[in-house]
Amino acid sequence: MSARSVFDGAVFMPSQRKLLEDFKRDTHPDKVNLAGREYVGEHGHTTWLPLVRKIKQQIATDPTLTPEHPPILGIPEFTRRATELALGKDSPAIMESRVFGVQTVGCTGAVRLGAELLRSCYCSSSSWSGPILLSSPCDDSLAGTFKAAGIEDVQYYRYWDAESNGVCVENIVHDLENAPEQCVVVLFASGHRPTGAELSQEDWKRVAEVMVKRQLFPFFLIPAQGLCSGSLEQDAWPIRHCVSLGLELLCAQSFSHNFGLYGERVGHLLYVLKQNLLAVQSQAEKFVQTLWSCPPMEGARVVATVLSNPAHLVDWQESVKAIAERCMLIRERLRERLRLLGGPWHWDHIIKPGGLYCSFGLNTQQVEFLVQKKHIYLLPNGCLNVSAINSRNLDYVAESIHQALSSKL
């Protein structure tokens, strides 16, 4: 079997915009949108975290702030605090000055900048152009972002296992052991999108062992630190473990979900290196100047203010934990409803922590039934945003899923 054929079974997601447009046009009174990206509260809409609203109001009335452009690499206090959030304040990489961070225009901006740096700095040969290994399934925008940076060789490793309705570490390890040399492997530290399926720490140790042995380069994504397990430390553990093993890596962070800063485009890219830090930082500055010149400030100021104030930090952590606990409670209630409705199906996989997203393993026909007949919108691979389920639509969603599985479609 060729190297490429091992990874060519990717499952892509449809346009989120089209699903949203279809949902908005739908006039059915019981319609439910489970395909959204945002965290949705019990009342059915996104809301500001109280602390974030407070900090935004303080910033808006602060007479000491001036409307100046931020530094090219972003607000220094933001990049410092974001780096500490991902790696931990006592990280050996931070202590040894082997890491630098760049404020980016959202997580997509972080991935794009990381791709540009990989092209220019990862390999001593200027002709390096991949491969990049993505999980299957994944958001097809990831492949597009790497290709936009000139990395055309995008391949895939198996992540989701339809038989067990969960992540299969055996498949991951096998595919990484057979991956081409000088691979960059994109890994979700937590909050895998779209499945929500998580690796255990023991699984991560096996993956990291292969990364070290095969000299593969990890590119971590952490889109919602704290919202999966409720613990900032646990959600970042895979990144910190790889750093402790001496691996160089990239990590793209987003602050949209865990701060509720949707639309603010607050992202961050951190780079852990063993050498040539200043050279890579200089390259990053050049790329930023051509990609977005300077990042937006307000959202980053909010994040920096919260993370640098001990009292605010505790308040924010409690809010993040409450969101994670609500998502877990929804999963448990949904499993119980589905169990009571009967049938040969087992639902233990949906109560495993995974943040906002969960995969039910529904096939295309079952998803079409839910959309067309029940007006419940979710992704074609059966993945959904559990936060959009609330006390008013829980029974309807459970009964509809049961009907989709029971009907002869």
N, C-alpha and C positions, 0 to 999 in steps of 0.2 A: 504494500500500500504506500502510495507516495505521501510525502509530508503534507502536501496541500489537501489531499483527499481526506486526511484525518480530520480536518477542521472546516470542511466546506458545508456543514449542515446547519448554518445559522437560521434562526427564526426571527424575522424582523417585525417591528410594530408598525401599525398604520399611522396616518396623520392624526395627531391629537387634535389639531384644529378642525379637521372634518368631523370627528366624533362630537366635538363641542358644538359645532354649527348644527349638526343633525339633532342634538339634544335640545338646543334652543328653539328649533323649529317645531319640535314635537309638542303637541297640545294635550297629550294624555295627562290626566290629573295625578296619576300614580308614577309618573316617570322618575327614574333615579339615575344620576350620573355617577358611575363607579369607575370612570376612566380618567378622571382628572389627576393632575400632579399635586395640587395644593392640599394641605391639611384642612379638613372641613370639620367644624365643631358640631356639637349636638343640635344646634339650631339650623344647620344646613348651609352655612356659609363660612368663608374665611374671616377671621377676626384678628385684630392686633393683640399681641401679648400685652397685658396691662403695663408691665415694666418698659417694654419697647415704646409704647405710646408716650409714657412719661418722659423717657429719655429724648425722644424726638421733639417733644415740646420744649424741653430744656435747651436743646441744641438750637432750636429755631429762635429762641429769645436770648441766647448768649451773646452779649455785646463784644466779647473778646475775639470771636471768630470772624475772620475776614474771608471774602469770596475770592480766594486765590487758588490757582491750580495746585494740586498736590504734587509731591515728587513723582517722577516717572514710575518708580516701583511701588508707589502707594504710600499711605500714611504709615510712618514707621511704627507707631504704637499698635496699629492694627496688625501689621505683618508679624510683629513680635508675639502678640497675644494669640494670634491664629496658629502660629508655629507651635507655641507651648501647648495649645489646646490639643493639637494632633499628636505631638511627640511626648508631652509631659515636660514639666519644668526641669526635671532632673535628667533629661535625655542626654546620653553620652554625645550625641551629635551636636546638641546645643552647647554642652560644656566644652567641647573640643573645637567649636566654631567651624563645623563642617556642614552647616545648613544655611540656606538663605530663602526668604519668602518674597513673593511678588503679589500685590493686590491685583486682582483681575476683574474683568467684566463678566461676572457670574462663573459658574463651574465650567460652562462651555468654553469661556475665554481661557480658563486655566488649562483645560485639555488642549486647546489650540496652541497656546504658548508652549506647553510641554512638548507637543508634537514638533514645533519649530526647533526647540532646543535639542530634541533627540536627533533631528536631522543634522544639526550643526555641531553637536558636542558629544553625542553618545559614543560614536565610533571614530577611531582615528582616520578611517577611510572616508573621504568626502562623498563617496558614491553610495554610502549606506542609505537605504530607503525602506527598511523593514526587515522582517515582517513584524507586524503588530498582531498580537493574539487577543481577541475579544471573547467574552463568554457567549455561549449559545443557550438560551436566547439573549438578546440585548436590544437596546434602543438603536435603530439604524442611524440615528444622528451621530453616534460615536464614530462609526466607520466613515461617515461623511466628513467629520471634523479632521480626522487623520489624513484623509485623501486630499482635503483642501490645503493641507500643509505639504503636500507632495509625496506622502507615504501611500503608495498605491497597493502595496502588498499587505492586505488585511486578511488574516485567517482567524479560525475559531477553535476554541476548546469546548468540550461538552461540559455543561454546568447542570442544567435541569434534567432530571430523570422522570419521564412520564409514568414509568411503572411504579415507582415508589412515591410519586408526588413530592419530590424533594430534591435537594442537591446531592449529587453522587461524587464523593471525593475520590473514589476509585477511578472514575472516568477522567477527572481533572488531573490526577497524578499520572495516569497513563499517557494522556495527551501532552502534558508538559515534558515527560520523559522522552517523548518522541518528537518534540518540537524542534524546528530548525535552530541552528546556532545563532547567537546574538539576537534572540527574540526579546521583544518588549511585551510583557504580559500585563494586560489591564485587569485589575482585580478590585472588586468592591469590598472595602474593609468591613462595611456593614450597609444595610439598606439596599441590597441588590435590586436593581430595577431591570425587568419588571416583576420578577417572581417573589421577592421578599425572602427567599430561601437563604439561610445562613449556614456557614461552616462553624463547627465547634472549634474550641481552641486546640484540641488534639488534631483535628483535621488541618487547621492552619499550620501546625507544626510540621505535618507531613508535606504540605505544599511548599512551605519555606525551605524545608530540607532539599526538595527537588530544585528549587530556585538556586540555592547555593551550589549544589552539585553540578547543575547544568549551566551555571553562570548566566542565568536569565535575569532580566532587569524588570523589577516590579514597578508598575505605574498604578498607584492606588487612587480610587475614587472614594470619597467619604461625603455623600450628599446630605446627610442628616444626622450628624454625630449626636448621640444621646437619645434619639427618638426610637431606636430599635430595641435596645435592652433597658432603656431608662438610665443608663450609666454612661457618662462621657468616656470613662476609662475603658470600660468593656468594649464599647463600639470602636475604639481606636487601638485595641490590643494587637490586631494583626500587623499594623504599621509599626508599632513600638517593638514588637517581637522581631520583625525583619531588621530594624535598625540595630537591635541588640546583637544580631548575628553578623553585623558588619556589612550588610547589603547597602549598596547605593540605591536610591529610589527617587521617584517623583510622587507627589500626592496632590490631587486636586480637591479642594474643599469648597463646599457651598454653605451659605448661611441663610438660604431662603426658607427652608423648612423649620429649622430649630430656633430661628429668631422671628419667623413670620414676616420676613422682609421680601415678600414676593413683589417683583417689579423693581426692586432696588439694585439688582444685579451685583450682589456682594459675593465675590469669589476670591480664592487664594490658591496660589501654586507654591508648594515648597519643594526644595531640591536638596536631598542629602547626598553629599559627595565625600570622597576621600582626599581629593586634591583638585587643583585648577578651579577653585571656587570663584576667584575674582574674574577669571576669563569667562566663565559661564554667566556670571552676573552681568558682565559687560555685554555679552550677546543678548541676554534677556532685555536689557535696556534698549538695544537697537530694534529688537522685534516689537517691543511695546510701542515704540514711537511709530512704527508702521501699522500696527494693528488697531490701537485705540488712543494713542498719544498719552492720555492720562485717565485713570479710572474715576468713576463717580464717587463722591465723598460722603454724602449724608449717611447712607446705610453702614459704611465702614466705620464712621464715627460712633454710631450707635453700638456696634459690636465691640469696638475698642473701649468705649466707656463702660460697658457692662463687664467685660472680661478683666478690666484693670481695677475694678472696685469690689472688694471682698463681699460687701453686703449685697450689691447688685448681682454678683456671681451666684451667691446662694439662692437668691430670689429666682434668677433665671433657671438654674438647675432644677429647682422645684417645679417650675412651669413645664420644663422639658420632660421631667419624670412623670408629671400628671398626664401629659399628652400620650406618652408611651403606655402608661397604665390604662388609659381609656381605650386605646387601640387594642390592647391585649384583652380587655373586658369585652369589647365588641366581638373579637374572635371567639371567645369562650361562649358568649351568648348565641352566636350564630351556629357554632358547632352543636350546642344543645338543641336548638330548634331543628336543625337538620337531622340529628339523631332521633328526635321524637317523631319526625315525619316518616321514619322507617327506611327500609331499603338495604341493599347489601354493601353500601359504601361506608368507608371508614374516613373520619374527619379529623383525626389527631394531628395531621400535618398543618392544619390551619391555625392551631393554637400555639405554634412555635413562634417566638418573637421574631419579627421581621420588619417592624416599623409600619409604614403606611400601606405597603403593598403585600398582596397575597395571591398565590396562584392556586386555582381550584382544579386545574387539569382538564377543563372542559374542552371539547373538540369544537371545530369551526361551526358545525351544524347546531350544536347546543348553544353556542354564543349567539348565532343568528336568531335562534328561537327567542332568546332572552331579549334581544334588541327589537326584533320585529313584532313579536307577540306580547311581550311583557313590558316593553319600553324601559328595559334596564340596560344601560350602556356600559360595556366593559370591553377590554381589548380582545382581539380574536383568539389569542392563546389562553383565554380564561383567567387573565390576571386582573385584579381589581384593587381599588383604593378603599381599604376597610374603614377609613375615617369618615367616609360619606354615608355609612350605615348608621342609623340612629334609632331611637325608640319608636319613631313613627313609621319607619319603613322596614324595620328588621324582619317582621313576620312576612311581609310581602316579598322581600328579597329571598328569604329562606324557602318559602313555598314555590317561588318561581324557579329557583335553582333545582329543587326537588322535581318539579314538573319537567324541566329541561332534561334531567337525567332519566326520568321514568318514561317519557314519551318516545314513541317510535318515529324518529325524525327522518 
